[in-house]
Amino acid sequence: MIDPLTASLRISSSGLRVQSQRMRVVSENLANVQSTGDTPGAAPYQRKTITFQSEVDRALDANIVSVKNIGADKGDYRIEFDPSHPAADENGNVKYPNVNTLIELADMREASRSYEAGLQMMVKSREMITRTIDMLRSR
């Protein structure tokens, strides 16, 4: 069994890992907000979603978080009328990704704050480990 302070570091690092992946997925969505299909009527970029899961780490005797799935959002595409666009269909409609910039920015902010909280937990755990070592040395 691992000591509680080391366990807290590993739990924090699992949280940092998933929030980092979450920020990457959001970044990809934002980067492709205007990506249309290559040919008229073709499907554009499809928004990605990320799902987390809690799993038991027997060595830590604690729950850690991991990425369960990165999948495609099955929501409807945004349709705009622009007959001059290269990806316009025979009716002049262009399919744009099902990415909502406001939702993505809110998700990025939440992921960033969660990442910062995990980082602070890791810093505090390291400080406690250092203090424990210092106390043991002074004996």
N, CA and C atoms as a LAMMPS dump frame, in Angstrom:
ITEM: TIMESTEP
0
ITEM: NUMBER OF ATOMS
417
ITEM: BOX BOUNDS ff ff ff
-5.0000000000000000e+02 5.0000000000000000e+02
-5.0000000000000000e+02 5.0000000000000000e+02
-5.0000000000000000e+02 5.0000000000000000e+02
ITEM: ATOMS id mol type element x y z
1 1 1 N 0.831 -1.188 0
2 1 2 C 0 0 0
3 1 3 C 0.875 1.251 0
4 2 1 N 0.43 2.26 -0.704
5 2 2 C 1.167 3.507 -0.849
6 2 3 C 0.727 4.477 0.233
7 3 1 N 1.679 5.308 0.715
8 3 2 C 1.321 6.267 1.751
9 3 3 C 0.329 7.296 1.205
10 4 1 N -0.486 7.885 2.057
11 4 2 C -1.545 8.805 1.612
12 4 3 C -1.043 10.026 0.834
13 5 1 N 0.128 10.543 1.174
14 5 2 C 0.625 11.718 0.462
15 5 3 C 1.017 11.372 -0.98
16 6 1 N 1.653 10.236 -1.163
17 6 2 C 1.99 9.803 -2.515
18 6 3 C 0.722 9.476 -3.292
19 7 1 N -0.236 8.882 -2.621
20 7 2 C -1.515 8.583 -3.267
21 7 3 C -2.186 9.872 -3.737
22 8 1 N -2.136 10.914 -2.917
23 8 2 C -2.761 12.18 -3.312
24 8 3 C -2.076 12.764 -4.545
25 9 1 N -0.772 12.581 -4.674
26 9 2 C -0.063 13.039 -5.872
27 9 3 C -0.534 12.284 -7.111
28 10 1 N -0.698 10.995 -6.968
29 10 2 C -1.134 10.193 -8.12
30 10 3 C -2.584 10.492 -8.503
31 11 1 N -3.415 10.71 -7.509
32 11 2 C -4.814 11.067 -7.781
33 11 3 C -4.866 12.419 -8.497
34 12 1 N -4.069 13.369 -8.011
35 12 2 C -4.012 14.689 -8.654
36 12 3 C -3.521 14.589 -10.086
37 13 1 N -2.511 13.767 -10.304
38 13 2 C -1.962 13.653 -11.66
39 13 3 C -2.975 13.027 -12.615
40 14 1 N -3.818 12.119 -12.122
41 14 2 C -4.848 11.552 -13.002
42 14 3 C -5.842 12.636 -13.394
43 15 1 N -6.181 13.516 -12.467
44 15 2 C -7.069 14.628 -12.766
45 15 3 C -6.452 15.609 -13.754
46 16 1 N -5.162 15.887 -13.579
47 16 2 C -4.468 16.781 -14.512
48 16 3 C -4.445 16.193 -15.92
49 17 1 N -4.231 14.904 -15.994
50 17 2 C -4.177 14.223 -17.295
51 17 3 C -5.503 14.341 -18.048
52 18 1 N -6.611 14.062 -17.372
53 18 2 C -7.907 14.097 -18.062
54 18 3 C -8.322 15.534 -18.403
55 19 1 N -8.012 16.488 -17.535
56 19 2 C -8.355 17.876 -17.856
57 19 3 C -7.508 18.393 -19.021
58 20 1 N -6.289 17.934 -19.112
59 20 2 C -5.438 18.293 -20.247
60 20 3 C -6.026 17.742 -21.549
61 21 1 N -6.473 16.506 -21.509
62 21 2 C -7.101 15.915 -22.694
63 21 3 C -8.398 16.637 -23.036
64 22 1 N -9.137 17.017 -22.019
65 22 2 C -10.383 17.753 -22.234
66 22 3 C -10.097 19.083 -22.929
67 23 1 N -9.049 19.787 -22.503
68 23 2 C -8.685 21.059 -23.132
69 23 3 C -8.242 20.84 -24.581
70 24 1 N -7.576 19.726 -24.847
71 24 2 C -7.164 19.417 -26.216
72 24 3 C -8.38 19.198 -27.114
73 25 1 N -9.373 18.457 -26.617
74 25 2 C -10.597 18.206 -27.392
75 25 3 C -11.326 19.52 -27.665
76 26 1 N -11.453 20.363 -26.652
77 26 2 C -12.118 21.663 -26.828
78 26 3 C -11.346 22.505 -27.845
79 27 1 N -10.018 22.48 -27.777
80 27 2 C -9.194 23.24 -28.721
81 27 3 C -9.419 22.771 -30.155
82 28 1 N -9.504 21.466 -30.338
83 28 2 C -9.781 20.928 -31.676
84 28 3 C -11.142 21.394 -32.174
85 29 1 N -12.135 21.382 -31.29
86 29 2 C -13.468 21.843 -31.672
87 29 3 C -13.441 23.309 -32.088
88 30 1 N -12.775 24.142 -31.294
89 30 2 C -12.704 25.569 -31.612
90 30 3 C -11.922 25.821 -32.897
91 31 1 N -10.873 25.054 -33.121
92 31 2 C -10.071 25.231 -34.33
93 31 3 C -10.85 24.867 -35.591
94 32 1 N -11.849 24.024 -35.457
95 32 2 C -12.61 23.552 -36.617
96 32 3 C -14.011 24.134 -36.715
97 33 1 N -14.277 25.216 -36.008
98 33 2 C -15.623 25.777 -35.963
99 33 3 C -16.111 26.207 -37.354
100 34 1 N -15.225 26.524 -38.274
101 34 2 C -15.607 26.944 -39.622
102 34 3 C -15.237 25.921 -40.686
103 35 1 N -14.83 24.71 -40.282
104 35 2 C -14.398 23.683 -41.243
105 35 3 C -15.601 23.034 -41.913
106 36 1 N -15.701 23.25 -43.207
107 36 2 C -16.801 22.658 -43.973
108 36 3 C -16.313 21.387 -44.657
109 37 1 N -17.21 20.711 -45.333
110 37 2 C -16.836 19.527 -46.089
111 37 3 C -15.988 19.901 -47.299
112 38 1 N -15.311 18.92 -47.873
113 38 2 C -14.436 19.164 -49.015
114 38 3 C -15.198 19.323 -50.324
115 39 1 N -16.347 18.709 -50.395
116 39 2 C -17.14 18.742 -51.629
117 39 3 C -18.543 19.255 -51.315
118 40 1 N -19.257 19.71 -52.315
119 40 2 C -20.618 20.207 -52.066
120 40 3 C -21.499 19.163 -51.37
121 41 1 N -22.129 19.588 -50.286
122 41 2 C -23.028 18.716 -49.535
123 41 3 C -22.326 17.741 -48.601
124 42 1 N -20.993 17.714 -48.603
125 42 2 C -20.247 16.777 -47.742
126 42 3 C -20.374 17.183 -46.272
127 43 1 N -20.243 16.211 -45.401
128 43 2 C -20.328 16.466 -43.952
129 43 3 C -19.097 17.239 -43.486
130 44 1 N -19.303 18.264 -42.674
131 44 2 C -18.18 19.017 -42.122
132 44 3 C -17.597 18.309 -40.894
133 45 1 N -16.677 18.993 -40.264
134 45 2 C -16.105 18.511 -39.004
135 45 3 C -17.241 18.24 -38.018
136 46 1 N -17.107 17.171 -37.261
137 46 2 C -18.103 16.833 -36.251
138 46 3 C -17.5 17.081 -34.873
139 47 1 N -18.226 17.824 -34.058
140 47 2 C -17.769 18.157 -32.708
141 47 3 C -17.406 16.895 -31.94
142 48 1 N -16.289 16.97 -31.201
143 48 2 C -15.873 15.853 -30.368
144 48 3 C -16.319 16.097 -28.934
145 49 1 N -16.642 15.01 -28.261
146 49 2 C -16.984 15.065 -26.84
147 49 3 C -16.073 14.099 -26.096
148 50 1 N -15.885 14.371 -24.838
149 50 2 C -15.027 13.51 -24.018
150 50 3 C -15.833 13.038 -22.81
151 51 1 N -15.679 11.764 -22.488
152 51 2 C -16.385 11.163 -21.365
153 51 3 C -15.35 10.625 -20.383
154 52 1 N -15.568 10.903 -19.112
155 52 2 C -14.664 10.428 -18.067
156 52 3 C -15.278 9.242 -17.342
157 53 1 N -14.411 8.506 -16.669
158 53 2 C -14.881 7.425 -15.814
159 53 3 C -14.019 7.382 -14.564
160 54 1 N -14.618 6.916 -13.512
161 54 2 C -13.911 6.731 -12.259
162 54 3 C -13.539 5.259 -12.172
163 55 1 N -12.299 4.994 -11.819
164 55 2 C -11.88 3.606 -11.675
165 55 3 C -11.062 3.446 -10.405
166 56 1 N -11.107 2.258 -9.875
167 56 2 C -10.398 1.975 -8.631
168 56 3 C -8.963 1.578 -8.944
169 57 1 N -8.035 2.243 -8.288
170 57 2 C -6.626 1.877 -8.378
171 57 3 C -6.313 1.104 -7.102
172 58 1 N -6.119 -0.183 -7.258
173 58 2 C -5.918 -1.045 -6.078
174 58 3 C -4.635 -0.704 -5.314
175 59 1 N -3.597 -0.296 -6.032
176 59 2 C -2.343 0.06 -5.361
177 59 3 C -2.536 1.296 -4.484
178 60 1 N -3.357 2.243 -4.951
179 60 2 C -3.612 3.457 -4.181
180 60 3 C -4.731 3.269 -3.169
181 61 1 N -5.563 2.259 -3.412
182 61 2 C -6.778 2.053 -2.627
183 61 3 C -7.645 3.315 -2.689
184 62 1 N -7.772 3.825 -3.922
185 62 2 C -8.542 5.052 -4.137
186 62 3 C -9.091 5.072 -5.559
187 63 1 N -10.065 5.927 -5.775
188 63 2 C -10.611 6.124 -7.113
189 63 3 C -9.794 7.171 -7.848
190 64 1 N -9.501 6.9 -9.102
191 64 2 C -8.862 7.877 -9.96
192 64 3 C -9.774 8.09 -11.171
193 65 1 N -9.529 9.153 -11.884
194 65 2 C -10.346 9.458 -13.057
195 65 3 C -9.53 9.2 -14.318
196 66 1 N -10.219 8.721 -15.349
197 66 2 C -9.559 8.488 -16.629
198 66 3 C -10.546 8.806 -17.747
199 67 1 N -10.022 8.895 -18.956
200 67 2 C -10.872 9.151 -20.116
201 67 3 C -11.504 7.835 -20.535
202 68 1 N -12.813 7.824 -20.608
203 68 2 C -13.537 6.634 -21.046
204 68 3 C -13.643 6.6 -22.561
205 69 1 N -13.953 7.778 -23.142
206 69 2 C -14.193 7.803 -24.577
207 69 3 C -14.074 9.226 -25.111
208 70 1 N -13.516 9.342 -26.297
209 70 2 C -13.585 10.582 -27.055
210 70 3 C -14.392 10.229 -28.289
211 71 1 N -15.59 10.805 -28.368
212 71 2 C -16.497 10.442 -29.449
213 71 3 C -16.993 11.651 -30.207
214 72 1 N -17.837 11.388 -31.181
215 72 2 C -18.402 12.443 -32.009
216 72 3 C -19.789 12.824 -31.498
217 73 1 N -20.048 14.117 -31.463
218 73 2 C -21.362 14.641 -31.095
219 73 3 C -22.3 14.422 -32.279
220 74 1 N -23.406 13.779 -32.051
221 74 2 C -24.361 13.45 -33.126
222 74 3 C -25.365 14.569 -33.388
223 75 1 N -25.106 15.749 -32.832
224 75 2 C -26.018 16.878 -33.019
225 75 3 C -26.078 17.33 -34.473
226 76 1 N -27.1 18.112 -34.766
227 76 2 C -27.303 18.61 -36.125
228 76 3 C -26.237 19.631 -36.501
229 77 1 N -25.893 19.615 -37.79
230 77 2 C -24.969 20.616 -38.311
231 77 3 C -25.674 21.956 -38.44
232 78 1 N -24.899 23.01 -38.415
233 78 2 C -25.433 24.346 -38.646
234 78 3 C -25.49 24.55 -40.165
235 79 1 N -26.622 24.992 -40.672
236 79 2 C -26.805 25.189 -42.11
237 79 3 C -26.888 26.689 -42.398
238 80 1 N -26.092 27.131 -43.359
239 80 2 C -26.138 28.534 -43.771
240 80 3 C -26.272 28.594 -45.294
241 81 1 N -27.014 29.575 -45.734
242 81 2 C -27.201 29.774 -47.171
243 81 3 C -26.05 30.627 -47.703
244 82 1 N -25.254 30.048 -48.592
245 82 2 C -24.129 30.751 -49.219
246 82 3 C -23.816 30.044 -50.536
247 83 1 N -24.568 30.358 -51.589
248 83 2 C -24.401 29.65 -52.868
249 83 3 C -23.016 29.805 -53.497
250 84 1 N -22.25 30.822 -53.078
251 84 2 C -20.92 31.024 -53.66
252 84 3 C -19.834 30.188 -52.969
253 85 1 N -20.178 29.55 -51.856
254 85 2 C -19.195 28.746 -51.105
255 85 3 C -18.898 27.448 -51.855
256 86 1 N -17.64 27.02 -51.909
257 86 2 C -17.28 25.785 -52.613
258 86 3 C -17.962 24.528 -52.07
259 87 1 N -18.379 24.549 -50.804
260 87 2 C -19.02 23.375 -50.212
261 87 3 C -20.546 23.459 -50.246
262 88 1 N -21.082 24.454 -50.963
263 88 2 C -22.54 24.613 -51.034
264 88 3 C -23.166 23.477 -51.844
265 89 1 N -24.32 22.99 -51.376
266 89 2 C -25.033 21.944 -52.125
267 89 3 C -25.835 22.59 -53.265
268 90 1 N -26.646 21.811 -53.951
269 90 2 C -27.401 22.324 -55.101
270 90 3 C -28.397 23.416 -54.729
271 91 1 N -28.771 23.501 -53.45
272 91 2 C -29.697 24.544 -52.986
273 91 3 C -28.97 25.78 -52.453
274 92 1 N -27.641 25.752 -52.45
275 92 2 C -26.85 26.869 -51.947
276 92 3 C -26.602 26.823 -50.452
277 93 1 N -26.951 25.706 -49.816
278 93 2 C -26.752 25.564 -48.368
279 93 3 C -25.39 24.947 -48.068
280 94 1 N -24.756 25.466 -47.041
281 94 2 C -23.455 24.965 -46.594
282 94 3 C -23.615 24.4 -45.192
283 95 1 N -23.102 23.195 -44.996
284 95 2 C -23.131 22.579 -43.661
285 95 3 C -21.872 23.01 -42.909
286 96 1 N -22.101 23.523 -41.697
287 96 2 C -20.99 23.894 -40.811
288 96 3 C -21.015 22.976 -39.595
289 97 1 N -19.875 22.846 -38.925
290 97 2 C -19.802 21.949 -37.763
291 97 3 C -20.838 22.281 -36.69
292 98 1 N -21.17 21.276 -35.914
293 98 2 C -22.121 21.426 -34.809
294 98 3 C -21.389 21.896 -33.545
295 99 1 N -20.516 22.867 -33.723
296 99 2 C -19.711 23.419 -32.633
297 99 3 C -20.292 24.767 -32.236
298 100 1 N -20.608 24.919 -30.954
299 100 2 C -21.091 26.182 -30.412
300 100 3 C -19.93 26.808 -29.647
301 101 1 N -19.438 27.927 -30.149
302 101 2 C -18.256 28.571 -29.573
303 101 3 C -18.446 28.902 -28.099
304 102 1 N -19.622 29.386 -27.718
305 102 2 C -19.862 29.751 -26.314
306 102 3 C -19.771 28.532 -25.399
307 103 1 N -20.337 27.422 -25.84
308 103 2 C -20.27 26.194 -25.042
309 103 3 C -18.825 25.723 -24.916
310 104 1 N -18.089 25.79 -26.016
311 104 2 C -16.688 25.352 -25.991
312 104 3 C -15.846 26.235 -25.076
313 105 1 N -16.072 27.539 -25.13
314 105 2 C -15.313 28.446 -24.263
315 105 3 C -15.642 28.213 -22.787
316 106 1 N -16.911 27.971 -22.495
317 106 2 C -17.296 27.67 -21.109
318 106 3 C -16.663 26.356 -20.653
319 107 1 N -16.645 25.369 -21.549
320 107 2 C -16.029 24.081 -21.223
321 107 3 C -14.523 24.241 -21.005
322 108 1 N -13.894 25.084 -21.823
323 108 2 C -12.454 25.336 -21.672
324 108 3 C -12.167 26.009 -20.334
325 109 1 N -13.004 26.962 -19.964
326 109 2 C -12.808 27.651 -18.687
327 109 3 C -12.956 26.674 -17.519
328 110 1 N -13.965 25.813 -17.59
329 110 2 C -14.183 24.824 -16.53
330 110 3 C -13.012 23.847 -16.452
331 111 1 N -12.541 23.384 -17.598
332 111 2 C -11.402 22.455 -17.619
333 111 3 C -10.147 23.123 -17.073
334 112 1 N -9.954 24.38 -17.434
335 112 2 C -8.788 25.128 -16.964
336 112 3 C -8.816 25.304 -15.443
337 113 1 N -9.986 25.635 -14.919
338 113 2 C -10.109 25.798 -13.46
339 113 3 C -9.92 24.469 -12.728
340 114 1 N -10.441 23.405 -13.299
341 114 2 C -10.25 22.08 -12.701
342 114 3 C -8.776 21.693 -12.723
343 115 1 N -8.105 22.031 -13.82
344 115 2 C -6.675 21.75 -13.938
345 115 3 C -5.899 22.524 -12.863
346 116 1 N -6.233 23.807 -12.714
347 116 2 C -5.57 24.633 -11.703
348 116 3 C -5.801 24.087 -10.3
349 117 1 N -7.008 23.622 -10.012
350 117 2 C -7.32 23.065 -8.694
351 117 3 C -6.504 21.797 -8.449
352 118 1 N -6.406 20.949 -9.462
353 118 2 C -5.594 19.737 -9.338
354 118 3 C -4.132 20.054 -9.14
355 119 1 N -3.664 21.084 -9.834
356 119 2 C -2.268 21.502 -9.699
357 119 3 C -1.993 22.016 -8.292
358 120 1 N -2.931 22.781 -7.738
359 120 2 C -2.767 23.282 -6.371
360 120 3 C -2.771 22.131 -5.362
361 121 1 N -3.601 21.135 -5.609
362 121 2 C -3.614 19.963 -4.729
363 121 3 C -2.255 19.255 -4.776
364 122 1 N -1.691 19.169 -5.963
365 122 2 C -0.388 18.534 -6.116
366 122 3 C 0.708 19.337 -5.406
367 123 1 N 0.662 20.649 -5.532
368 123 2 C 1.644 21.514 -4.866
369 123 3 C 1.55 21.337 -3.352
370 124 1 N 0.344 21.331 -2.823
371 124 2 C 0.163 21.181 -1.37
372 124 3 C 0.642 19.81 -0.898
373 125 1 N 0.379 18.781 -1.676
374 125 2 C 0.844 17.439 -1.306
375 125 3 C 2.364 17.379 -1.268
376 126 1 N 2.99 17.995 -2.262
377 126 2 C 4.466 18.018 -2.294
378 126 3 C 5.029 18.791 -1.102
379 127 1 N 4.373 19.892 -0.755
380 127 2 C 4.805 20.663 0.417
381 127 3 C 4.707 19.816 1.677
382 128 1 N 3.635 19.057 1.812
383 128 2 C 3.453 18.207 2.991
384 128 3 C 4.507 17.107 3.031
385 129 1 N 4.838 16.542 1.894
386 129 2 C 5.881 15.519 1.834
387 129 3 C 7.224 16.121 2.241
388 130 1 N 7.52 17.31 1.733
389 130 2 C 8.78 17.978 2.077
390 130 3 C 8.85 18.275 3.575
391 131 1 N 7.749 18.765 4.135
392 131 2 C 7.724 19.035 5.583
393 131 3 C 7.911 17.755 6.396
394 132 1 N 7.301 16.689 5.951
395 132 2 C 7.441 15.404 6.651
396 132 3 C 8.899 14.95 6.626
397 133 1 N 9.542 15.062 5.479
398 133 2 C 10.956 14.671 5.366
399 133 3 C 11.817 15.553 6.257
400 134 1 N 11.539 16.854 6.258
401 134 2 C 12.295 17.775 7.114
402 134 3 C 12.117 17.439 8.59
403 135 1 N 10.913 17.084 8.987
404 135 2 C 10.663 16.721 10.383
405 135 3 C 11.411 15.442 10.754
406 136 1 N 11.443 14.485 9.832
407 136 2 C 12.155 13.235 10.103
408 136 3 C 13.663 13.457 10.175
409 137 1 N 14.181 14.369 9.383
410 137 2 C 15.616 14.677 9.409
411 137 3 C 16.027 15.36 10.711
412 138 1 N 15.148 16.177 11.259
413 138 2 C 15.493 16.946 12.455
414 138 3 C 15.439 16.112 13.732
415 139 1 N 14.997 14.887 13.617
416 139 2 C 14.914 14.03 14.813
417 139 3 C 16.255 13.616 15.276
